[in-house]
Amino acid sequence: MHEYSIVDSLLKLAEEHAIKNGANKVTKIEIKIGILSGVEPELLKTAFDTFKEGTMCEHADFIMRIQPVVIKCKDCNKEDTLNKDEYLCPNCGSVNIEIIDGEDMYLMSLELETPD
């Protein structure tokens, strides 16, 4: 399961940023997961809950934003979101489309707590 290695990297990255910014803990991690990223959100959440124990992220809220597929049609030049597995422009029906979002996973934000 590659979700475990993703969580391992995410926790290391969060701790790096916390240490670099003089924080003593991470209170929130927010990520965006594209539905075509190959990452299974429920498995990622389970892995996060398992591996955060004993880290600076132990009490962090884990927020996942699921990103649908966003396309741009090269024929009618419109952008739209796909709601099903048909890779056609919803406006003109063209198959001449480019996927512009929904394929990746991003760390969107971290909230850190610093000593008073």
Jmol script that loads the backbone (N, CA, C; Angstrom):
load data "model"
ATOM      1  N   MET A   1       0.837  -1.181   0.000  1.00  0.00           N
ATOM      2  CA  MET A   1       0.000   0.000   0.000  1.00  0.00           C
ATOM      3  C   MET A   1       0.882   1.245   0.000  1.00  0.00           C
ATOM      4  N   HIS A   2       0.808   2.033  -1.031  1.00  0.00           N
ATOM      5  CA  HIS A   2       1.663   3.215  -1.103  1.00  0.00           C
ATOM      6  C   HIS A   2       1.168   4.352  -0.215  1.00  0.00           C
ATOM      7  N   GLU A   3      -0.052   4.242   0.330  1.00  0.00           N
ATOM      8  CA  GLU A   3      -0.547   5.264   1.255  1.00  0.00           C
ATOM      9  C   GLU A   3       0.351   5.375   2.483  1.00  0.00           C
ATOM     10  N   TYR A   4       0.949   4.253   2.924  1.00  0.00           N
ATOM     11  CA  TYR A   4       1.842   4.296   4.084  1.00  0.00           C
ATOM     12  C   TYR A   4       3.084   5.127   3.796  1.00  0.00           C
ATOM     13  N   SER A   5       3.660   4.959   2.625  1.00  0.00           N
ATOM     14  CA  SER A   5       4.853   5.748   2.300  1.00  0.00           C
ATOM     15  C   SER A   5       4.495   7.219   2.083  1.00  0.00           C
ATOM     16  N   ILE A   6       3.303   7.483   1.573  1.00  0.00           N
ATOM     17  CA  ILE A   6       2.852   8.873   1.407  1.00  0.00           C
ATOM     18  C   ILE A   6       2.721   9.531   2.780  1.00  0.00           C
ATOM     19  N   VAL A   7       2.101   8.836   3.728  1.00  0.00           N
ATOM     20  CA  VAL A   7       1.938   9.381   5.079  1.00  0.00           C
ATOM     21  C   VAL A   7       3.288   9.570   5.746  1.00  0.00           C
ATOM     22  N   ASP A   8       4.188   8.637   5.568  1.00  0.00           N
ATOM     23  CA  ASP A   8       5.531   8.769   6.141  1.00  0.00           C
ATOM     24  C   ASP A   8       6.196  10.051   5.629  1.00  0.00           C
ATOM     25  N   SER A   9       6.135  10.280   4.330  1.00  0.00           N
ATOM     26  CA  SER A   9       6.720  11.495   3.739  1.00  0.00           C
ATOM     27  C   SER A   9       6.006  12.749   4.223  1.00  0.00           C
ATOM     28  N   LEU A  10       4.692  12.682   4.327  1.00  0.00           N
ATOM     29  CA  LEU A  10       3.898  13.822   4.779  1.00  0.00           C
ATOM     30  C   LEU A  10       4.232  14.194   6.223  1.00  0.00           C
ATOM     31  N   LEU A  11       4.361  13.195   7.084  1.00  0.00           N
ATOM     32  CA  LEU A  11       4.713  13.460   8.477  1.00  0.00           C
ATOM     33  C   LEU A  11       6.121  14.045   8.594  1.00  0.00           C
ATOM     34  N   LYS A  12       7.052  13.512   7.827  1.00  0.00           N
ATOM     35  CA  LYS A  12       8.418  14.043   7.843  1.00  0.00           C
ATOM     36  C   LYS A  12       8.444  15.493   7.364  1.00  0.00           C
ATOM     37  N   LEU A  13       7.708  15.775   6.296  1.00  0.00           N
ATOM     38  CA  LEU A  13       7.650  17.135   5.757  1.00  0.00           C
ATOM     39  C   LEU A  13       7.032  18.099   6.768  1.00  0.00           C
ATOM     40  N   ALA A  14       5.946  17.685   7.411  1.00  0.00           N
ATOM     41  CA  ALA A  14       5.291  18.532   8.415  1.00  0.00           C
ATOM     42  C   ALA A  14       6.233  18.817   9.577  1.00  0.00           C
ATOM     43  N   GLU A  15       6.943  17.794  10.049  1.00  0.00           N
ATOM     44  CA  GLU A  15       7.877  17.991  11.159  1.00  0.00           C
ATOM     45  C   GLU A  15       9.049  18.881  10.765  1.00  0.00           C
ATOM     46  N   GLU A  16       9.531  18.725   9.539  1.00  0.00           N
ATOM     47  CA  GLU A  16      10.608  19.597   9.038  1.00  0.00           C
ATOM     48  C   GLU A  16      10.186  21.052   9.096  1.00  0.00           C
ATOM     49  N   HIS A  17       8.978  21.331   8.600  1.00  0.00           N
ATOM     50  CA  HIS A  17       8.480  22.713   8.604  1.00  0.00           C
ATOM     51  C   HIS A  17       8.251  23.215  10.023  1.00  0.00           C
ATOM     52  N   ALA A  18       7.773  22.356  10.895  1.00  0.00           N
ATOM     53  CA  ALA A  18       7.553  22.756  12.288  1.00  0.00           C
ATOM     54  C   ALA A  18       8.869  23.140  12.952  1.00  0.00           C
ATOM     55  N   ILE A  19       9.872  22.299  12.800  1.00  0.00           N
ATOM     56  CA  ILE A  19      11.188  22.568  13.401  1.00  0.00           C
ATOM     57  C   ILE A  19      11.801  23.830  12.814  1.00  0.00           C
ATOM     58  N   LYS A  20      11.716  23.958  11.500  1.00  0.00           N
ATOM     59  CA  LYS A  20      12.273  25.127  10.808  1.00  0.00           C
ATOM     60  C   LYS A  20      11.620  26.428  11.287  1.00  0.00           C
ATOM     61  N   ASN A  21      10.345  26.354  11.690  1.00  0.00           N
ATOM     62  CA  ASN A  21       9.619  27.550  12.114  1.00  0.00           C
ATOM     63  C   ASN A  21       9.486  27.672  13.633  1.00  0.00           C
ATOM     64  N   GLY A  22      10.263  26.865  14.377  1.00  0.00           N
ATOM     65  CA  GLY A  22      10.281  26.968  15.831  1.00  0.00           C
ATOM     66  C   GLY A  22       9.010  26.499  16.522  1.00  0.00           C
ATOM     67  N   ALA A  23       8.246  25.642  15.859  1.00  0.00           N
ATOM     68  CA  ALA A  23       7.001  25.136  16.442  1.00  0.00           C
ATOM     69  C   ALA A  23       7.277  23.891  17.269  1.00  0.00           C
ATOM     70  N   ASN A  24       6.395  23.655  18.240  1.00  0.00           N
ATOM     71  CA  ASN A  24       6.548  22.446  19.042  1.00  0.00           C
ATOM     72  C   ASN A  24       5.531  21.372  18.661  1.00  0.00           C
ATOM     73  N   LYS A  25       4.520  21.743  17.850  1.00  0.00           N
ATOM     74  CA  LYS A  25       3.611  20.731  17.335  1.00  0.00           C
ATOM     75  C   LYS A  25       2.854  21.240  16.119  1.00  0.00           C
ATOM     76  N   VAL A  26       2.341  20.279  15.362  1.00  0.00           N
ATOM     77  CA  VAL A  26       1.519  20.565  14.191  1.00  0.00           C
ATOM     78  C   VAL A  26       0.073  20.352  14.616  1.00  0.00           C
ATOM     79  N   THR A  27      -0.778  21.361  14.390  1.00  0.00           N
ATOM     80  CA  THR A  27      -2.170  21.257  14.824  1.00  0.00           C
ATOM     81  C   THR A  27      -3.132  20.917  13.681  1.00  0.00           C
ATOM     82  N   LYS A  28      -2.713  21.173  12.444  1.00  0.00           N
ATOM     83  CA  LYS A  28      -3.586  20.848  11.311  1.00  0.00           C
ATOM     84  C   LYS A  28      -2.754  20.633  10.049  1.00  0.00           C
ATOM     85  N   ILE A  29      -3.135  19.600   9.308  1.00  0.00           N
ATOM     86  CA  ILE A  29      -2.548  19.319   8.001  1.00  0.00           C
ATOM     87  C   ILE A  29      -3.707  19.256   7.014  1.00  0.00           C
ATOM     88  N   GLU A  30      -3.612  20.035   5.949  1.00  0.00           N
ATOM     89  CA  GLU A  30      -4.652  20.026   4.923  1.00  0.00           C
ATOM     90  C   GLU A  30      -4.034  19.628   3.584  1.00  0.00           C
ATOM     91  N   ILE A  31      -4.640  18.637   2.949  1.00  0.00           N
ATOM     92  CA  ILE A  31      -4.157  18.176   1.654  1.00  0.00           C
ATOM     93  C   ILE A  31      -5.290  18.194   0.638  1.00  0.00           C
ATOM     94  N   LYS A  32      -4.905  18.203  -0.625  1.00  0.00           N
ATOM     95  CA  LYS A  32      -5.862  18.089  -1.727  1.00  0.00           C
ATOM     96  C   LYS A  32      -5.503  16.829  -2.489  1.00  0.00           C
ATOM     97  N   ILE A  33      -6.493  15.953  -2.672  1.00  0.00           N
ATOM     98  CA  ILE A  33      -6.274  14.688  -3.367  1.00  0.00           C
ATOM     99  C   ILE A  33      -7.127  14.656  -4.627  1.00  0.00           C
ATOM    100  N   GLY A  34      -6.478  14.580  -5.769  1.00  0.00           N
ATOM    101  CA  GLY A  34      -7.202  14.425  -7.024  1.00  0.00           C
ATOM    102  C   GLY A  34      -7.755  13.024  -7.144  1.00  0.00           C
ATOM    103  N   ILE A  35      -8.958  12.904  -7.699  1.00  0.00           N
ATOM    104  CA  ILE A  35      -9.559  11.568  -7.767  1.00  0.00           C
ATOM    105  C   ILE A  35      -8.821  10.646  -8.730  1.00  0.00           C
ATOM    106  N   LEU A  36      -7.976  11.205  -9.591  1.00  0.00           N
ATOM    107  CA  LEU A  36      -7.168  10.381 -10.485  1.00  0.00           C
ATOM    108  C   LEU A  36      -5.735  10.205  -9.982  1.00  0.00           C
ATOM    109  N   SER A  37      -5.470  10.586  -8.731  1.00  0.00           N
ATOM    110  CA  SER A  37      -4.108  10.527  -8.196  1.00  0.00           C
ATOM    111  C   SER A  37      -3.656   9.113  -7.858  1.00  0.00           C
ATOM    112  N   GLY A  38      -4.602   8.203  -7.723  1.00  0.00           N
ATOM    113  CA  GLY A  38      -4.252   6.846  -7.319  1.00  0.00           C
ATOM    114  C   GLY A  38      -4.163   6.678  -5.821  1.00  0.00           C
ATOM    115  N   VAL A  39      -4.483   7.731  -5.072  1.00  0.00           N
ATOM    116  CA  VAL A  39      -4.454   7.683  -3.613  1.00  0.00           C
ATOM    117  C   VAL A  39      -5.870   7.402  -3.121  1.00  0.00           C
ATOM    118  N   GLU A  40      -5.988   6.437  -2.242  1.00  0.00           N
ATOM    119  CA  GLU A  40      -7.278   6.063  -1.667  1.00  0.00           C
ATOM    120  C   GLU A  40      -7.459   6.842  -0.360  1.00  0.00           C
ATOM    121  N   PRO A  41      -8.384   7.826  -0.327  1.00  0.00           N
ATOM    122  CA  PRO A  41      -8.526   8.689   0.853  1.00  0.00           C
ATOM    123  C   PRO A  41      -8.744   7.949   2.173  1.00  0.00           C
ATOM    124  N   GLU A  42      -9.581   6.935   2.191  1.00  0.00           N
ATOM    125  CA  GLU A  42      -9.833   6.223   3.450  1.00  0.00           C
ATOM    126  C   GLU A  42      -8.589   5.495   3.951  1.00  0.00           C
ATOM    127  N   LEU A  43      -7.834   4.896   3.034  1.00  0.00           N
ATOM    128  CA  LEU A  43      -6.586   4.233   3.430  1.00  0.00           C
ATOM    129  C   LEU A  43      -5.560   5.252   3.913  1.00  0.00           C
ATOM    130  N   LEU A  44      -5.540   6.417   3.266  1.00  0.00           N
ATOM    131  CA  LEU A  44      -4.616   7.475   3.681  1.00  0.00           C
ATOM    132  C   LEU A  44      -4.955   7.953   5.089  1.00  0.00           C
ATOM    133  N   LYS A  45      -6.230   8.132   5.383  1.00  0.00           N
ATOM    134  CA  LYS A  45      -6.667   8.570   6.711  1.00  0.00           C
ATOM    135  C   LYS A  45      -6.293   7.524   7.770  1.00  0.00           C
ATOM    136  N   THR A  46      -6.513   6.256   7.451  1.00  0.00           N
ATOM    137  CA  THR A  46      -6.158   5.182   8.380  1.00  0.00           C
ATOM    138  C   THR A  46      -4.649   5.162   8.634  1.00  0.00           C
ATOM    139  N   ALA A  47      -3.872   5.296   7.577  1.00  0.00           N
ATOM    140  CA  ALA A  47      -2.415   5.320   7.713  1.00  0.00           C
ATOM    141  C   ALA A  47      -1.969   6.525   8.536  1.00  0.00           C
ATOM    142  N   PHE A  48      -2.578   7.687   8.291  1.00  0.00           N
ATOM    143  CA  PHE A  48      -2.225   8.886   9.052  1.00  0.00           C
ATOM    144  C   PHE A  48      -2.516   8.679  10.536  1.00  0.00           C
ATOM    145  N   ASP A  49      -3.703   8.168  10.855  1.00  0.00           N
ATOM    146  CA  ASP A  49      -4.072   7.948  12.252  1.00  0.00           C
ATOM    147  C   ASP A  49      -3.142   6.945  12.930  1.00  0.00           C
ATOM    148  N   THR A  50      -2.652   5.984  12.168  1.00  0.00           N
ATOM    149  CA  THR A  50      -1.751   4.968  12.719  1.00  0.00           C
ATOM    150  C   THR A  50      -0.352   5.518  12.960  1.00  0.00           C
ATOM    151  N   PHE A  51       0.196   6.221  11.986  1.00  0.00           N
ATOM    152  CA  PHE A  51       1.602   6.634  12.049  1.00  0.00           C
ATOM    153  C   PHE A  51       1.859   7.980  12.704  1.00  0.00           C
ATOM    154  N   LYS A  52       0.822   8.757  12.997  1.00  0.00           N
ATOM    155  CA  LYS A  52       1.042  10.063  13.642  1.00  0.00           C
ATOM    156  C   LYS A  52       1.401   9.937  15.120  1.00  0.00           C
ATOM    157  N   GLU A  53       1.089   8.777  15.718  1.00  0.00           N
ATOM    158  CA  GLU A  53       1.370   8.557  17.141  1.00  0.00           C
ATOM    159  C   GLU A  53       2.857   8.766  17.431  1.00  0.00           C
ATOM    160  N   GLY A  54       3.143   9.565  18.452  1.00  0.00           N
ATOM    161  CA  GLY A  54       4.523   9.803  18.860  1.00  0.00           C
ATOM    162  C   GLY A  54       5.266  10.816  18.012  1.00  0.00           C
ATOM    163  N   THR A  55       4.547  11.513  17.110  1.00  0.00           N
ATOM    164  CA  THR A  55       5.182  12.545  16.279  1.00  0.00           C
ATOM    165  C   THR A  55       4.655  13.914  16.689  1.00  0.00           C
ATOM    166  N   MET A  56       5.195  14.947  16.090  1.00  0.00           N
ATOM    167  CA  MET A  56       4.712  16.307  16.329  1.00  0.00           C
ATOM    168  C   MET A  56       3.300  16.497  15.775  1.00  0.00           C
ATOM    169  N   CYS A  57       2.830  15.560  14.986  1.00  0.00           N
ATOM    170  CA  CYS A  57       1.504  15.633  14.362  1.00  0.00           C
ATOM    171  C   CYS A  57       0.468  14.798  15.101  1.00  0.00           C
ATOM    172  N   GLU A  58       0.839  14.287  16.280  1.00  0.00           N
ATOM    173  CA  GLU A  58      -0.014  13.341  17.000  1.00  0.00           C
ATOM    174  C   GLU A  58      -1.436  13.848  17.219  1.00  0.00           C
ATOM    175  N   HIS A  59      -1.596  15.138  17.470  1.00  0.00           N
ATOM    176  CA  HIS A  59      -2.933  15.695  17.739  1.00  0.00           C
ATOM    177  C   HIS A  59      -3.431  16.577  16.595  1.00  0.00           C
ATOM    178  N   ALA A  60      -2.827  16.457  15.441  1.00  0.00           N
ATOM    179  CA  ALA A  60      -3.200  17.293  14.301  1.00  0.00           C
ATOM    180  C   ALA A  60      -4.506  16.832  13.662  1.00  0.00           C
ATOM    181  N   ASP A  61      -5.307  17.811  13.257  1.00  0.00           N
ATOM    182  CA  ASP A  61      -6.476  17.520  12.430  1.00  0.00           C
ATOM    183  C   ASP A  61      -5.965  17.225  11.027  1.00  0.00           C
ATOM    184  N   PHE A  62      -6.546  16.237  10.404  1.00  0.00           N
ATOM    185  CA  PHE A  62      -6.145  15.836   9.053  1.00  0.00           C
ATOM    186  C   PHE A  62      -7.319  16.112   8.120  1.00  0.00           C
ATOM    187  N   ILE A  63      -7.170  17.140   7.311  1.00  0.00           N
ATOM    188  CA  ILE A  63      -8.243  17.582   6.417  1.00  0.00           C
ATOM    189  C   ILE A  63      -7.891  17.175   4.996  1.00  0.00           C
ATOM    190  N   MET A  64      -8.804  16.439   4.365  1.00  0.00           N
ATOM    191  CA  MET A  64      -8.610  16.019   2.977  1.00  0.00           C
ATOM    192  C   MET A  64      -9.658  16.691   2.102  1.00  0.00           C
ATOM    193  N   ARG A  65      -9.218  17.389   1.086  1.00  0.00           N
ATOM    194  CA  ARG A  65     -10.103  17.990   0.089  1.00  0.00           C
ATOM    195  C   ARG A  65      -9.999  17.117  -1.162  1.00  0.00           C
ATOM    196  N   ILE A  66     -11.106  16.570  -1.583  1.00  0.00           N
ATOM    197  CA  ILE A  66     -11.108  15.709  -2.761  1.00  0.00           C
ATOM    198  C   ILE A  66     -11.353  16.572  -3.994  1.00  0.00           C
ATOM    199  N   GLN A  67     -10.421  16.500  -4.936  1.00  0.00           N
ATOM    200  CA  GLN A  67     -10.467  17.318  -6.153  1.00  0.00           C
ATOM    201  C   GLN A  67     -11.024  16.493  -7.310  1.00  0.00           C
ATOM    202  N   PRO A  68     -12.168  16.914  -7.877  1.00  0.00           N
ATOM    203  CA  PRO A  68     -12.678  16.219  -9.063  1.00  0.00           C
ATOM    204  C   PRO A  68     -11.797  16.498 -10.275  1.00  0.00           C
ATOM    205  N   VAL A  69     -12.081  15.810 -11.352  1.00  0.00           N
ATOM    206  CA  VAL A  69     -11.344  16.022 -12.597  1.00  0.00           C
ATOM    207  C   VAL A  69     -11.833  17.318 -13.242  1.00  0.00           C
ATOM    208  N   VAL A  70     -10.886  18.201 -13.541  1.00  0.00           N
ATOM    209  CA  VAL A  70     -11.195  19.449 -14.236  1.00  0.00           C
ATOM    210  C   VAL A  70     -10.527  19.376 -15.599  1.00  0.00           C
ATOM    211  N   ILE A  71     -11.310  19.658 -16.626  1.00  0.00           N
ATOM    212  CA  ILE A  71     -10.778  19.585 -17.993  1.00  0.00           C
ATOM    213  C   ILE A  71     -10.905  20.939 -18.693  1.00  0.00           C
ATOM    214  N   LYS A  72     -10.099  21.074 -19.749  1.00  0.00           N
ATOM    215  CA  LYS A  72     -10.246  22.220 -20.647  1.00  0.00           C
ATOM    216  C   LYS A  72     -10.402  21.638 -22.042  1.00  0.00           C
ATOM    217  N   CYS A  73     -11.452  22.059 -22.704  1.00  0.00           N
ATOM    218  CA  CYS A  73     -11.723  21.584 -24.056  1.00  0.00           C
ATOM    219  C   CYS A  73     -10.875  22.387 -25.042  1.00  0.00           C
ATOM    220  N   LYS A  74     -10.184  21.677 -25.913  1.00  0.00           N
ATOM    221  CA  LYS A  74      -9.337  22.344 -26.913  1.00  0.00           C
ATOM    222  C   LYS A  74     -10.147  22.797 -28.124  1.00  0.00           C
ATOM    223  N   ASP A  75     -11.406  22.366 -28.202  1.00  0.00           N
ATOM    224  CA  ASP A  75     -12.253  22.788 -29.316  1.00  0.00           C
ATOM    225  C   ASP A  75     -13.090  24.014 -28.965  1.00  0.00           C
ATOM    226  N   CYS A  76     -13.821  23.971 -27.835  1.00  0.00           N
ATOM    227  CA  CYS A  76     -14.672  25.115 -27.471  1.00  0.00           C
ATOM    228  C   CYS A  76     -14.011  26.033 -26.453  1.00  0.00           C
ATOM    229  N   ASN A  77     -12.822  25.628 -25.949  1.00  0.00           N
ATOM    230  CA  ASN A  77     -12.010  26.438 -25.030  1.00  0.00           C
ATOM    231  C   ASN A  77     -12.673  26.673 -23.673  1.00  0.00           C
ATOM    232  N   LYS A  78     -13.596  25.804 -23.269  1.00  0.00           N
ATOM    233  CA  LYS A  78     -14.261  25.945 -21.971  1.00  0.00           C
ATOM    234  C   LYS A  78     -13.632  24.992 -20.967  1.00  0.00           C
ATOM    235  N   GLU A  79     -13.637  25.417 -19.705  1.00  0.00           N
ATOM    236  CA  GLU A  79     -13.210  24.555 -18.606  1.00  0.00           C
ATOM    237  C   GLU A  79     -14.446  24.022 -17.908  1.00  0.00           C
ATOM    238  N   ASP A  80     -14.364  22.772 -17.449  1.00  0.00           N
ATOM    239  CA  ASP A  80     -15.500  22.171 -16.759  1.00  0.00           C
ATOM    240  C   ASP A  80     -15.018  21.037 -15.872  1.00  0.00           C
ATOM    241  N   THR A  81     -15.881  20.591 -14.998  1.00  0.00           N
ATOM    242  CA  THR A  81     -15.610  19.472 -14.108  1.00  0.00           C
ATOM    243  C   THR A  81     -16.346  18.251 -14.622  1.00  0.00           C
ATOM    244  N   LEU A  82     -15.656  17.120 -14.623  1.00  0.00           N
ATOM    245  CA  LEU A  82     -16.292  15.875 -15.047  1.00  0.00           C
ATOM    246  C   LEU A  82     -16.878  15.174 -13.830  1.00  0.00           C
ATOM    247  N   ASN A  83     -18.091  14.714 -13.959  1.00  0.00           N
ATOM    248  CA  ASN A  83     -18.756  14.049 -12.850  1.00  0.00           C
ATOM    249  C   ASN A  83     -18.855  12.543 -13.043  1.00  0.00           C
ATOM    250  N   LYS A  84     -18.463  12.060 -14.190  1.00  0.00           N
ATOM    251  CA  LYS A  84     -18.490  10.622 -14.435  1.00  0.00           C
ATOM    252  C   LYS A  84     -17.267  10.239 -15.253  1.00  0.00           C
ATOM    253  N   ASP A  85     -17.126   8.972 -15.545  1.00  0.00           N
ATOM    254  CA  ASP A  85     -15.940   8.477 -16.246  1.00  0.00           C
ATOM    255  C   ASP A  85     -15.988   8.656 -17.762  1.00  0.00           C
ATOM    256  N   GLU A  86     -16.734   9.630 -18.230  1.00  0.00           N
ATOM    257  CA  GLU A  86     -16.741   9.941 -19.656  1.00  0.00           C
ATOM    258  C   GLU A  86     -15.818  11.123 -19.885  1.00  0.00           C
ATOM    259  N   TYR A  87     -14.815  10.917 -20.680  1.00  0.00           N
ATOM    260  CA  TYR A  87     -13.860  11.992 -20.929  1.00  0.00           C
ATOM    261  C   TYR A  87     -14.244  12.731 -22.201  1.00  0.00           C
ATOM    262  N   LEU A  88     -15.383  13.420 -22.079  1.00  0.00           N
ATOM    263  CA  LEU A  88     -15.931  14.242 -23.145  1.00  0.00           C
ATOM    264  C   LEU A  88     -16.209  15.622 -22.581  1.00  0.00           C
ATOM    265  N   CYS A  89     -16.097  16.628 -23.426  1.00  0.00           N
ATOM    266  CA  CYS A  89     -16.446  17.976 -22.999  1.00  0.00           C
ATOM    267  C   CYS A  89     -17.959  18.026 -22.761  1.00  0.00           C
ATOM    268  N   PRO A  90     -18.384  18.427 -21.555  1.00  0.00           N
ATOM    269  CA  PRO A  90     -19.815  18.514 -21.280  1.00  0.00           C
ATOM    270  C   PRO A  90     -20.511  19.617 -22.085  1.00  0.00           C
ATOM    271  N   ASN A  91     -19.732  20.551 -22.633  1.00  0.00           N
ATOM    272  CA  ASN A  91     -20.321  21.668 -23.378  1.00  0.00           C
ATOM    273  C   ASN A  91     -20.547  21.345 -24.857  1.00  0.00           C
ATOM    274  N   CYS A  92     -19.537  20.710 -25.495  1.00  0.00           N
ATOM    275  CA  CYS A  92     -19.655  20.472 -26.940  1.00  0.00           C
ATOM    276  C   CYS A  92     -19.538  18.999 -27.327  1.00  0.00           C
ATOM    277  N   GLY A  93     -19.202  18.130 -26.361  1.00  0.00           N
ATOM    278  CA  GLY A  93     -19.101  16.698 -26.642  1.00  0.00           C
ATOM    279  C   GLY A  93     -17.779  16.250 -27.245  1.00  0.00           C
ATOM    280  N   SER A  94     -16.836  17.152 -27.370  1.00  0.00           N
ATOM    281  CA  SER A  94     -15.543  16.831 -27.966  1.00  0.00           C
ATOM    282  C   SER A  94     -14.713  15.916 -27.058  1.00  0.00           C
ATOM    283  N   VAL A  95     -13.903  15.067 -27.680  1.00  0.00           N
ATOM    284  CA  VAL A  95     -12.941  14.249 -26.935  1.00  0.00           C
ATOM    285  C   VAL A  95     -11.569  14.923 -26.894  1.00  0.00           C
ATOM    286  N   ASN A  96     -11.455  16.063 -27.519  1.00  0.00           N
ATOM    287  CA  ASN A  96     -10.203  16.817 -27.597  1.00  0.00           C
ATOM    288  C   ASN A  96     -10.056  17.677 -26.335  1.00  0.00           C
ATOM    289  N   ILE A  97      -9.779  17.008 -25.207  1.00  0.00           N
ATOM    290  CA  ILE A  97      -9.724  17.697 -23.918  1.00  0.00           C
ATOM    291  C   ILE A  97      -8.365  17.505 -23.258  1.00  0.00           C
ATOM    292  N   GLU A  98      -8.080  18.402 -22.331  1.00  0.00           N
ATOM    293  CA  GLU A  98      -6.857  18.329 -21.531  1.00  0.00           C
ATOM    294  C   GLU A  98      -7.268  18.322 -20.062  1.00  0.00           C
ATOM    295  N   ILE A  99      -6.737  17.405 -19.284  1.00  0.00           N
ATOM    296  CA  ILE A  99      -7.003  17.374 -17.846  1.00  0.00           C
ATOM    297  C   ILE A  99      -6.096  18.406 -17.188  1.00  0.00           C
ATOM    298  N   ILE A 100      -6.708  19.356 -16.470  1.00  0.00           N
ATOM    299  CA  ILE A 100      -5.911  20.414 -15.848  1.00  0.00           C
ATOM    300  C   ILE A 100      -5.877  20.326 -14.317  1.00  0.00           C
ATOM    301  N   ASP A 101      -6.715  19.467 -13.731  1.00  0.00           N
ATOM    302  CA  ASP A 101      -6.654  19.248 -12.283  1.00  0.00           C
ATOM    303  C   ASP A 101      -7.328  17.918 -11.955  1.00  0.00           C
ATOM    304  N   GLY A 102      -6.921  17.347 -10.829  1.00  0.00           N
ATOM    305  CA  GLY A 102      -7.530  16.117 -10.361  1.00  0.00           C
ATOM    306  C   GLY A 102      -6.649  14.888 -10.472  1.00  0.00           C
ATOM    307  N   GLU A 103      -5.380  15.082 -10.865  1.00  0.00           N
ATOM    308  CA  GLU A 103      -4.474  13.948 -11.020  1.00  0.00           C
ATOM    309  C   GLU A 103      -3.405  13.860  -9.932  1.00  0.00           C
ATOM    310  N   ASP A 104      -3.309  14.880  -9.071  1.00  0.00           N
ATOM    311  CA  ASP A 104      -2.201  14.957  -8.124  1.00  0.00           C
ATOM    312  C   ASP A 104      -2.691  15.054  -6.687  1.00  0.00           C
ATOM    313  N   MET A 105      -1.748  14.953  -5.775  1.00  0.00           N
ATOM    314  CA  MET A 105      -2.002  15.193  -4.363  1.00  0.00           C
ATOM    315  C   MET A 105      -1.057  16.302  -3.919  1.00  0.00           C
ATOM    316  N   TYR A 106      -1.604  17.282  -3.193  1.00  0.00           N
ATOM    317  CA  TYR A 106      -0.807  18.423  -2.746  1.00  0.00           C
ATOM    318  C   TYR A 106      -0.987  18.660  -1.253  1.00  0.00           C
ATOM    319  N   LEU A 107       0.085  19.055  -0.592  1.00  0.00           N
ATOM    320  CA  LEU A 107      -0.003  19.586   0.756  1.00  0.00           C
ATOM    321  C   LEU A 107      -0.418  21.038   0.591  1.00  0.00           C
ATOM    322  N   MET A 108      -1.604  21.379   1.099  1.00  0.00           N
ATOM    323  CA  MET A 108      -2.142  22.733   0.900  1.00  0.00           C
ATOM    324  C   MET A 108      -1.756  23.678   2.036  1.00  0.00           C
ATOM    325  N   SER A 109      -1.818  23.170   3.270  1.00  0.00           N
ATOM    326  CA  SER A 109      -1.465  24.052   4.390  1.00  0.00           C
ATOM    327  C   SER A 109      -1.132  23.247   5.646  1.00  0.00           C
ATOM    328  N   LEU A 110      -0.369  23.892   6.500  1.00  0.00           N
ATOM    329  CA  LEU A 110      -0.022  23.376   7.821  1.00  0.00           C
ATOM    330  C   LEU A 110      -0.332  24.444   8.844  1.00  0.00           C
ATOM    331  N   GLU A 111      -0.852  24.052   9.978  1.00  0.00           N
ATOM    332  CA  GLU A 111      -0.974  24.962  11.112  1.00  0.00           C
ATOM    333  C   GLU A 111      -0.050  24.454  12.196  1.00  0.00           C
ATOM    334  N   LEU A 112       0.760  25.359  12.707  1.00  0.00           N
ATOM    335  CA  LEU A 112       1.780  24.992  13.707  1.00  0.00           C
ATOM    336  C   LEU A 112       1.517  25.730  14.994  1.00  0.00           C
ATOM    337  N   GLU A 113       1.930  25.116  16.088  1.00  0.00           N
ATOM    338  CA  GLU A 113       1.845  25.760  17.394  1.00  0.00           C
ATOM    339  C   GLU A 113       3.250  26.018  17.896  1.00  0.00           C
ATOM    340  N   THR A 114       3.493  27.289  18.240  1.00  0.00           N
ATOM    341  CA  THR A 114       4.810  27.642  18.756  1.00  0.00           C
ATOM    342  C   THR A 114       4.704  27.901  20.263  1.00  0.00           C
ATOM    343  N   PRO A 115       5.802  27.687  20.993  1.00  0.00           N
ATOM    344  CA  PRO A 115       5.767  27.974  22.439  1.00  0.00           C
ATOM    345  C   PRO A 115       5.546  29.458  22.675  1.00  0.00           C
ATOM    346  N   ASP A 116       4.814  29.766  23.739  1.00  0.00           N
ATOM    347  CA  ASP A 116       4.541  31.187  24.056  1.00  0.00           C
ATOM    348  C   ASP A 116       5.720  31.902  24.629  1.00  0.00           C
TER     349      ASP A 116
END
end "model"
wireframe off; spacefill off
backbone 0.3
color backbone group
